[in-house]
Amino acid sequence: MTNFRTVADGEVFGAAYEINKSKFLAHIRHVDDETSAREFVQAVKKKYFDATHNCSAWILGERGDKQKSNDDGEPGGTAGNPILETLKKNSLTDCAAVVTRYFGGIKLGAGGLIRAYSHTAALGVAASKIVEMTAFRKLSLTLEYNFLATVENFLRNKKIRVANTDYADVVTTEVLLLPADVEGFLSELNDLTAANFLCEEVGEVVIPLEV
C-alpha cells in the first residue's frame, strides 16, 4: 500500500468566508468511494437548498487518480476546478469538498470567483484534521515467560505499537512496525533475547496518523 493523506473519518469540517456581500461556506469530509462522495454532496445541497450555488469536487484512490468537480451553475472552471486544485495542492485524497455560495448582489468576475472558491476551500482544509493513512507490518512474536519483562520494557521504551498479547503456555505478542523499521527492530530483539523468540509476519494494518 502507498501511504496517503486524507481528512479524518467520521466528521465534517467547515469554514466560512465573505467577500463583496457573497457568503461562502466550505464543508469537507472523508469519503471512501464515488457513492459516498455523491451522497455527501447531495446532503450538503439538500441542507443549503436555498443557496445560489453548491459547487463541489472530490478525489479518490491512494494515488488520487479519480477526480471530479462540478461548477453547479457558476461560469465554467471558476468553482469546481479551483476547489479540486486546492485539494490536490494539499496532497489530499479520499475526500470530498462542497463550497456553498450565497450571492450578495455584487458580481465577482471570473478571477474573483476562482480566488473566492480557492480561498474558501483552503480555509476548509485548514480547519480539517489531516491524517496520513500509514501502512504498518504486523509481526507475531512468541517467547517464553522468562523473557516477558525484558521484551515488554523494550517495546515500551521503543514506543512500539502492540496490537494484542496472548498469555498462554507461551506469550504471543502482535506488534505493528513501519516497514523500514522491521529489520532493525528484529536485530535489536535478537540481541536482547539471544534469539530466544519466534517471529511470524501476519499481515498489514493501515493506521491514520495525524499530520
C-alpha positions in Angstrom: 0.0 0.0 0.0 1.1 3.6 -0.7 0.7 5.9 2.2 -1.6 8.8 1.5 -3.1 11.9 3.2 -6.8 12.5 3.8 -9.1 14.1 6.3 -10.1 12.2 9.4 -13.1 10.0 9.0 -16.4 10.5 10.8 -16.6 14.3 10.9 -17.5 17.1 8.6 -15.0 20.0 8.7 -16.1 23.5 7.7 -15.2 27.1 7.3 -16.8 30.4 6.1 -15.7 33.4 4.0 -17.4 36.6 2.9 -16.4 38.9 0.1 -18.4 41.7 -1.6 -21.5 40.5 0.3 -21.3 37.0 -1.1 -21.1 34.4 1.6 -19.1 31.2 1.0 -19.3 28.0 3.2 -16.9 25.1 2.9 -17.6 21.6 4.0 -15.1 18.8 3.7 -15.3 15.1 4.8 -13.6 11.8 4.2 -15.2 9.5 1.6 -14.3 6.0 0.5 -15.8 5.9 -2.9 -17.9 7.7 -5.5 -21.2 6.7 -3.9 -20.3 8.2 -0.6 -18.9 11.3 -2.3 -22.1 11.8 -4.2 -24.2 11.2 -1.1 -22.2 13.8 0.8 -22.5 16.4 -2.0 -26.3 15.8 -2.2 -26.6 16.1 1.6 -24.9 19.5 1.6 -27.1 20.6 -1.4 -30.2 19.5 0.5 -29.2 21.3 3.7 -28.4 24.5 1.8 -31.1 24.2 -0.8 -31.7 28.0 -0.7 -28.1 28.8 -1.7 -27.2 30.2 -5.1 -24.6 27.5 -5.8 -23.3 24.4 -4.2 -20.0 23.7 -6.0 -18.0 20.5 -5.4 -15.0 18.4 -6.0 -13.6 15.1 -4.8 -10.5 13.0 -5.2 -10.4 9.2 -4.7 -7.8 6.4 -4.6 -4.4 6.0 -3.0 -2.8 7.9 -5.9 -5.6 10.4 -6.2 -6.3 9.2 -9.8 -10.1 9.5 -9.6 -11.2 13.2 -9.6 -14.3 15.1 -10.3 -15.5 18.7 -10.0 -18.8 20.5 -10.5 -19.4 24.2 -11.0 -23.1 23.9 -10.2 -24.1 26.9 -12.4 -21.1 29.1 -11.9 -19.1 30.0 -15.1 -17.1 27.0 -16.3 -13.9 26.5 -14.5 -14.4 29.1 -11.8 -15.6 27.0 -8.9 -15.3 23.2 -9.0 -11.8 23.1 -10.5 -10.4 25.7 -8.0 -11.8 23.5 -5.2 -10.3 20.4 -6.8 -6.9 22.2 -7.2 -6.9 23.2 -3.5 -7.4 19.5 -2.5 -4.6 18.5 -4.9 -2.3 21.3 -3.6 -2.7 19.9 -0.1 -2.0 16.3 -1.3 -5.3 15.0 -0.2 -7.3 12.1 -1.5 -10.4 10.1 -0.4 -12.2 13.3 0.4 -14.9 15.5 -1.0 -15.4 19.2 -0.6 -18.5 21.4 -1.2 -18.4 25.2 -1.3 -21.8 26.8 -0.9 -22.3 30.4 -2.2 -25.0 32.8 -1.2 -24.8 35.6 -3.8 -24.7 39.1 -2.3 -25.7 41.1 -5.4 -22.2 42.1 -6.5 -20.6 40.1 -9.3 -17.0 39.0 -8.6 -15.9 38.2 -12.1 -14.2 35.0 -13.3 -10.9 35.8 -11.5 -12.7 36.8 -8.3 -14.8 33.6 -8.3 -11.7 31.5 -8.8 -10.0 33.2 -5.9 -13.0 33.1 -3.6 -13.7 29.4 -4.2 -10.0 28.5 -3.8 -9.7 30.6 -0.6 -12.8 29.1 0.9 -11.7 25.6 0.1 -8.3 26.3 1.6 -10.0 27.6 4.8 -11.9 24.4 4.9 -8.8 22.3 4.6 -7.0 24.4 7.2 -9.9 23.7 9.6 -9.8 19.9 8.9 -8.0 17.3 10.8 -5.5 15.9 8.3 -4.2 12.3 8.7 -1.8 10.2 6.8 -3.0 6.6 6.2 0.1 4.7 7.1 0.8 1.0 6.4 2.3 -1.0 9.3 3.5 -4.6 9.2 2.1 -6.8 11.9 4.5 -9.2 13.4 3.6 -12.0 15.8 6.3 -12.6 18.4 6.3 -15.8 20.5 8.6 -16.1 23.6 8.9 -17.8 27.0 7.8 -16.0 30.1 11.3 -15.5 31.4 11.8 -13.0 28.6 8.5 -11.3 29.0 9.5 -8.4 31.3 12.6 -7.7 29.2 10.7 -7.6 26.0 7.8 -5.6 27.3 10.2 -3.0 28.7 12.0 -2.9 25.3 8.7 -2.4 23.4 7.7 0.3 25.9 11.0 2.2 25.6 10.9 2.0 21.8 7.2 3.1 21.8 6.3 0.1 19.6 2.6 -0.3 18.9 1.2 -3.5 20.5 -1.9 -4.8 18.8 -2.6 -7.8 21.0 -0.9 -10.1 23.6 -2.0 -13.7 24.4 -0.8 -15.2 27.7 -0.9 -19.0 27.3 1.8 -21.6 27.7 4.0 -19.1 26.0 3.5 -15.4 25.4 2.4 -14.3 21.9 2.5 -10.5 21.2 1.5 -8.8 18.0 3.4 -5.6 17.2 3.0 -3.0 14.5 6.0 -1.6 12.7 6.7 0.7 9.8 8.3 -1.4 7.0 11.6 0.5 7.2 11.9 -0.3 11.0 11.3 -4.1 10.9 14.9 -5.2 10.2 16.5 -3.0 12.9 13.8 -4.0 15.4 14.3 -7.7 14.9 18.1 -7.2 15.1 17.8 -5.5 18.4 15.3 -8.0 19.8 17.6 -10.8 18.6 20.5 -9.3 20.6 18.3 -8.7 23.6 16.9 -12.2 23.9 19.8 -14.1 22.4 17.4 -15.1 19.6 15.0 -16.8 22.0 11.8 -15.9 20.2 9.9 -16.8 17.2 8.6 -14.2 14.7 5.9 -14.5 12.0 4.6 -11.8 9.8 0.8 -11.9 9.9 -0.3 -9.1 7.7 -0.6 -5.4 7.2 -2.6 -2.8 9.2 -3.4 0.8 8.0 -3.5 3.4 10.7 -4.5 7.1 10.4 -1.6 9.2 11.9 -2.4 12.8 12.5 -0.3 15.2 10.4 
